[in-house]
Amino acid sequence: MNLIEVANEIQAREFISMPGIIYKNDSNWIRPLDSDVEAVFDPSRNVFFSHGICSRWLLTDKNGALIGRIAAFINYEKAHKNPQPTGGLGFFECINDPQAAFLLFDTAKNWLKAKGMQAMDGPINFGENDKYWGLLIHGFKPPSLGMNYNPSYYKDFFESYGFTKLYDQFTNFLDATTPLPERFTKIADWVMKKPGYTFRHFSKKEFDRFAGDFREIYNDAWSDFENFTPIEMGTIKESFRQMKAIMDEKIIWFAYYKDEPIAVVLCLPDVNQILKHVNGKLNLWGKLKFFWYSKTTTVNRLRIIIMGCKKKFQNHGIESALIRCLQLEVLPRNTIKGVELAWVGDFNDKMIALHEATGAKQDKIHRTYRYIF
């Protein structure tokens, strides 16, 4: 076997296309957009390069055929918040060969050790954890946009190598054709009518205002979680840039109390139902196919990407009211059959309880592992 560190455009393209080898016979897999994966490794588009570094490798067999890939990275703003300096690995793909998988893990580990790290988390992203994060261990079905999908045998690779569970992230599924529990809607409707509270959907025309509100809410709501790092405006702008083509303003809602932004729910249509036809490419032909299938395909599923509420307004029913805002918007369309409620960590008891209150059922689990050198 031969390891190749990605150092030119040809190798970068091979890194992007390599998963097609692993999933060529897997009908569930939907290729991520090439441009989105490329953006992770582009310093001009990924603000994490301002406080971090990364590298990528390809693995070939003795005949030169691609059989694996991996990336390793260090986010210096988070690395030293752990008991031991911790880097990360991600974008791992490999044929069903433990020797090949361990060689890829060793490569990431040795690169991180040489740069002062004493542990690595994976599979994670060189960016925020809203995409390309965690190993799928339950719910092997077509992924939503930005969600990791992988063969079931990857779990054995990670655990046999010595990775141990750090935390799980749950995706729960809400059947939109079934009414929300009566108690839930009563609380939500009561909150929506309380004096001082207002609820507004996102507007592209007021992007800077809503982006600032999002940052204020996010940096308060998650500040108590372990290893929290405040989100940067550059990250928000890049994320919204990537979402712009598929964004529906009326399914992104903000809550305010006397004009103070206090909570947000960011929901997107599951355009993977269309993107599965473009094979990761939005070149001219890909755009034509996207346009055609967008006219002939009814996207019937939404995904809640982020939901958060400032700490002093938690346990006030604000999140329930935001979900109610979504329901009142999408039900009259008569097209949405289900909503994925993501991306709740097993440590987030409040959000788990909210999901349960809606009647949502567990659909997928992604696990983040840690390996201490």
Wavefront OBJ file of the C-alpha trace (Angstrom):
o trace
v 0.000 0.000 0.000
v 1.123 3.536 -0.752
v 0.214 6.789 1.017
v 0.083 10.026 -0.955
v -0.233 13.410 0.709
v -2.534 15.602 -1.356
v -0.351 18.288 -2.907
v -1.845 19.203 -6.291
v -5.169 19.695 -8.078
v -5.231 16.212 -9.588
v -4.818 14.601 -6.160
v -7.402 16.994 -4.692
v -9.916 15.855 -7.317
v -9.089 12.212 -6.546
v -9.713 12.929 -2.867
v -13.170 14.278 -3.754
v -14.095 11.423 -6.083
v -12.642 8.527 -4.060
v -15.871 7.743 -2.068
v -17.515 6.726 -5.332
v -15.375 3.570 -5.158
v -16.721 2.660 -1.721
v -20.390 3.351 -2.448
v -20.753 2.330 -6.093
v -23.195 -0.437 -5.118
v -24.867 1.339 -2.182
v -28.240 2.778 -3.211
v -28.510 4.799 0.025
v -25.418 6.920 -0.560
v -25.843 10.419 -1.951
v -22.627 12.089 -3.062
v -21.995 15.400 -1.270
v -21.588 18.415 -3.498
v -17.975 18.548 -4.656
v -17.915 22.314 -4.141
v -18.966 21.978 -0.489
v -16.205 19.480 0.302
v -13.657 21.528 -1.652
v -14.608 24.586 0.448
v -13.504 22.780 3.627
v -9.934 22.623 2.293
v -9.874 26.078 0.677
v -8.292 28.772 2.890
v -10.171 31.459 0.973
v -13.525 29.912 1.922
v -12.905 28.246 5.290
v -12.204 30.714 8.094
v -10.837 27.898 10.265
v -7.557 28.249 8.376
v -7.090 31.542 10.232
v -6.587 29.546 13.432
v -5.850 26.038 12.236
v -4.090 23.737 9.801
v -4.975 20.550 7.943
v -3.626 17.932 5.570
v -5.067 15.120 3.443
v -3.881 11.730 2.214
v -4.872 9.160 -0.360
v -4.176 5.448 -0.020
v -3.562 3.167 -2.999
v -3.006 -0.566 -3.284
v 0.068 -2.187 -4.828
v -1.426 -1.678 -8.291
v -2.023 2.042 -7.747
v -5.802 1.772 -7.328
v -7.382 4.097 -4.774
v -8.576 2.262 -1.659
v -8.826 4.976 1.020
v -8.505 8.574 2.107
v -8.304 10.626 5.311
v -7.831 14.213 6.485
v -6.339 15.489 9.733
v -6.622 18.954 11.200
v -5.930 21.109 14.213
v -8.231 23.869 15.371
v -5.953 25.779 17.718
v -8.890 27.592 19.330
v -10.210 24.250 20.627
v -7.165 21.985 20.728
v -5.913 23.125 24.116
v -9.302 23.221 25.859
v -9.054 19.476 26.477
v -7.023 17.718 29.214
v -4.638 16.812 26.395
v -4.120 18.856 23.197
v -6.557 17.329 20.726
v -6.709 17.407 16.936
v -9.146 15.751 14.603
v -9.551 13.452 11.653
v -12.324 13.272 9.129
v -13.389 12.522 5.571
v -12.295 8.961 6.249
v -13.179 6.399 3.585
v -11.713 2.935 3.168
v -12.338 -0.445 1.606
v -13.224 -3.232 4.026
v -9.631 -3.899 5.048
v -8.566 -3.246 8.667
v -4.896 -3.015 7.713
v -5.668 -0.197 5.265
v -7.906 1.573 7.774
v -5.303 1.391 10.543
v -2.630 2.747 8.214
v -4.856 5.760 7.524
v -5.508 6.249 11.249
v -1.769 5.953 11.960
v -1.041 8.591 9.336
v -3.414 11.078 10.910
v -2.123 10.256 14.402
v 1.541 10.660 13.458
v 0.889 13.989 11.708
v -0.975 15.277 14.769
v 1.663 13.980 17.213
v 4.390 15.726 15.241
v 2.495 18.982 15.743
v 2.127 18.596 19.500
v -1.262 16.890 19.761
v -1.843 14.104 22.269
v -5.279 12.922 21.124
v -7.596 13.016 18.136
v -11.368 13.153 17.694
v -13.125 11.704 14.727
v -14.682 11.603 12.373
v -15.150 15.372 12.537
v -15.000 18.339 10.185
v -12.475 21.155 9.838
v -15.299 23.548 10.610
v -18.530 23.685 12.588
v -20.299 20.480 13.566
v -23.421 21.142 11.491
v -22.045 18.976 8.674
v -19.596 16.133 7.972
v -19.511 15.220 11.655
v -19.744 11.895 13.434
v -19.817 8.257 12.352
v -23.212 6.860 11.401
v -23.878 3.890 13.680
v -27.677 3.673 13.474
v -30.147 4.529 10.715
v -28.434 3.443 7.517
v -30.711 5.242 5.092
v -30.228 8.065 2.566
v -28.535 11.036 4.267
v -29.752 14.615 4.373
v -27.570 17.401 2.991
v -24.236 17.613 4.809
v -24.811 14.531 6.955
v -22.180 11.808 7.099
v -23.071 8.434 5.664
v -20.765 5.434 5.844
v -20.677 1.622 5.713
v -21.550 -0.141 8.958
v -18.093 -1.765 9.100
v -16.430 1.599 9.840
v -17.595 1.291 13.450
v -15.466 -1.844 13.909
v -12.465 -0.032 12.401
v -12.680 2.838 14.874
v -13.313 0.723 17.947
v -10.770 -1.977 17.088
v -8.117 0.690 16.599
v -8.782 2.017 20.092
v -11.169 4.935 19.627
v -13.720 5.286 22.415
v -17.071 7.043 22.403
v -16.942 10.757 23.190
v -20.630 11.481 22.576
v -23.533 10.603 20.305
v -25.663 12.982 18.288
v -29.264 12.021 17.631
v -31.430 12.778 14.631
v -35.092 12.294 15.449
v -37.904 12.127 12.921
v -41.233 13.922 13.261
v -44.128 12.678 11.151
v -45.614 15.899 9.792
v -48.828 14.122 8.791
v -49.602 13.465 12.465
v -50.789 16.378 14.653
v -48.399 17.590 17.325
v -49.424 16.561 20.860
v -52.183 18.796 22.196
v -50.187 19.792 25.274
v -47.287 20.863 23.064
v -49.414 23.078 20.827
v -51.222 24.649 23.798
v -47.921 25.692 25.371
v -46.552 26.942 22.053
v -49.670 28.976 21.237
v -49.669 30.476 24.726
v -46.019 31.554 24.376
v -46.619 33.071 20.941
v -49.331 35.316 22.390
v -47.366 36.494 25.428
v -46.757 40.272 25.537
v -43.287 41.315 24.389
v -42.596 38.208 22.299
v -42.454 38.348 18.521
v -41.533 35.753 15.908
v -40.121 36.615 12.484
v -38.891 34.535 9.599
v -35.554 35.163 7.921
v -35.223 37.594 5.008
v -32.309 37.588 2.563
v -32.786 41.339 2.147
v -31.886 41.791 5.816
v -29.082 39.249 5.867
v -26.615 41.285 7.954
v -29.215 41.930 10.652
v -30.304 38.298 10.907
v -26.705 37.035 10.723
v -25.857 39.261 13.684
v -28.910 38.006 15.575
v -27.917 34.410 14.842
v -24.406 34.987 16.148
v -25.710 36.615 19.351
v -28.098 33.731 20.034
v -25.621 30.972 19.155
v -22.787 32.365 21.255
v -25.053 32.588 24.295
v -27.046 29.370 23.884
v -24.076 27.006 23.555
v -21.548 28.822 25.746
v -21.847 26.348 28.638
v -21.115 23.278 26.530
v -17.705 21.665 26.814
v -15.061 23.046 24.435
v -17.411 25.759 23.170
v -15.835 28.325 20.851
v -17.803 31.408 19.767
v -18.909 31.299 16.157
v -17.353 33.827 13.830
v -19.250 36.044 11.418
v -17.129 34.697 8.557
v -18.309 31.161 9.339
v -21.929 32.297 9.381
v -21.590 34.103 6.056
v -19.937 31.112 4.374
v -22.569 28.726 5.734
v -25.389 30.945 4.527
v -23.638 31.348 1.169
v -23.619 27.581 0.736
v -27.299 27.381 1.740
v -28.439 30.317 -0.408
v -29.535 28.277 -3.426
v -31.766 25.988 -1.359
v -32.809 28.357 1.406
v -36.494 28.926 2.122
v -36.836 32.159 4.080
v -40.118 31.087 5.667
v -38.713 28.029 7.423
v -35.962 29.906 9.279
v -37.467 31.600 12.322
v -36.203 33.941 15.031
v -37.798 34.742 18.376
v -37.449 38.164 20.004
v -38.318 39.611 23.371
v -38.760 43.361 23.170
v -36.603 43.291 20.016
v -33.796 41.322 21.684
v -32.967 38.210 19.637
v -33.445 35.248 21.967
v -33.891 32.050 19.911
v -33.581 30.625 16.413
v -34.562 27.568 14.428
v -32.759 27.030 11.126
v -34.567 24.622 8.850
v -33.782 23.601 5.285
v -35.569 21.518 2.668
v -33.897 18.152 2.212
v -32.633 18.888 -1.284
v -30.630 15.669 -1.253
v -33.837 14.259 -2.704
v -32.890 16.252 -5.815
v -29.101 16.366 -5.495
v -28.868 12.576 -5.660
v -29.361 13.014 -9.412
v -26.368 15.346 -9.970
v -23.602 13.108 -8.538
v -21.985 15.920 -6.550
v -21.498 18.234 -9.512
v -23.182 21.591 -10.026
v -21.441 22.386 -13.288
v -23.615 23.449 -16.222
v -24.928 19.920 -16.809
v -25.448 19.404 -13.092
v -27.381 22.663 -12.804
v -29.577 21.685 -15.738
v -30.311 18.342 -14.080
v -30.970 20.069 -10.754
v -33.393 22.458 -12.459
v -35.174 19.592 -14.217
v -35.546 17.422 -11.123
v -36.560 20.392 -8.970
v -39.534 20.786 -11.309
v -40.446 17.101 -11.289
v -39.574 16.167 -7.678
v -41.562 17.191 -4.632
v -39.228 17.671 -1.682
v -41.337 16.233 1.114
v -38.907 16.398 4.016
v -37.338 19.208 6.012
v -34.332 19.139 8.299
v -33.901 21.316 11.354
v -30.193 22.058 11.286
v -29.892 24.234 14.371
v -32.194 25.229 17.187
v -30.990 27.300 20.095
v -32.216 29.652 22.786
v -30.363 32.087 25.044
v -29.853 30.629 28.484
v -32.023 33.084 30.399
v -34.983 32.299 28.114
v -34.652 28.521 28.215
v -37.478 26.517 29.786
v -39.908 29.257 28.735
v -41.403 27.343 25.821
v -39.678 29.500 23.198
v -38.337 26.532 21.220
v -41.822 24.988 21.196
v -43.190 28.229 19.772
v -40.568 28.190 17.005
v -41.536 24.645 16.015
v -45.169 25.787 16.006
v -44.216 28.663 13.674
v -42.716 26.100 11.309
v -45.771 23.888 11.515
v -48.170 26.731 10.746
v -46.041 27.676 7.730
v -45.463 24.265 6.131
v -48.672 22.314 6.824
v -50.815 24.423 4.488
v -48.393 23.572 1.662
v -49.586 19.937 1.779
v -46.200 18.705 0.568
v -44.098 18.103 3.714
v -44.452 14.604 5.134
v -41.680 14.643 7.712
v -39.137 16.739 9.582
v -35.716 15.624 10.790
v -34.955 17.129 14.183
v -31.207 17.227 14.419
v -28.499 17.363 15.701
v -28.905 16.947 19.432
v -26.042 15.669 21.575
v -26.645 12.982 24.183
v -25.491 15.569 26.740
v -28.252 18.055 25.806
v -31.070 16.923 28.094
v -33.242 19.976 27.434
v -33.302 19.520 23.666
v -33.809 15.766 23.972
v -36.857 16.476 26.145
v -38.168 18.968 23.569
v -37.854 16.390 20.788
v -39.705 13.846 22.898
v -42.458 16.387 23.604
v -43.116 16.761 19.866
v -43.612 13.019 19.487
v -40.496 12.617 17.329
v -38.901 9.174 17.123
v -35.195 8.321 17.018
v -34.062 7.932 13.417
v -30.253 8.129 13.230
v -27.245 8.226 15.549
v -23.845 9.672 14.665
v -21.005 8.971 17.091
v -17.929 11.089 17.716
v -14.919 9.162 19.018
v -11.708 10.132 20.803
v -8.357 8.372 20.688
v -5.721 9.334 23.257
v -2.190 8.683 22.054
l 1 2 3 4 5 6 7 8 9 10 11 12 13 14 15 16 17 18 19 20 21 22 23 24 25 26 27 28 29 30 31 32 33 34 35 36 37 38 39 40 41 42 43 44 45 46 47 48 49 50 51 52 53 54 55 56 57 58 59 60 61 62 63 64 65 66 67 68 69 70 71 72 73 74 75 76 77 78 79 80 81 82 83 84 85 86 87 88 89 90 91 92 93 94 95 96 97 98 99 100 101 102 103 104 105 106 107 108 109 110 111 112 113 114 115 116 117 118 119 120 121 122 123 124 125 126 127 128 129 130 131 132 133 134 135 136 137 138 139 140 141 142 143 144 145 146 147 148 149 150 151 152 153 154 155 156 157 158 159 160 161 162 163 164 165 166 167 168 169 170 171 172 173 174 175 176 177 178 179 180 181 182 183 184 185 186 187 188 189 190 191 192 193 194 195 196 197 198 199 200 201 202 203 204 205 206 207 208 209 210 211 212 213 214 215 216 217 218 219 220 221 222 223 224 225 226 227 228 229 230 231 232 233 234 235 236 237 238 239 240 241 242 243 244 245 246 247 248 249 250 251 252 253 254 255 256 257 258 259 260 261 262 263 264 265 266 267 268 269 270 271 272 273 274 275 276 277 278 279 280 281 282 283 284 285 286 287 288 289 290 291 292 293 294 295 296 297 298 299 300 301 302 303 304 305 306 307 308 309 310 311 312 313 314 315 316 317 318 319 320 321 322 323 324 325 326 327 328 329 330 331 332 333 334 335 336 337 338 339 340 341 342 343 344 345 346 347 348 349 350 351 352 353 354 355 356 357 358 359 360 361 362 363 364 365 366 367 368 369 370 371 372 373
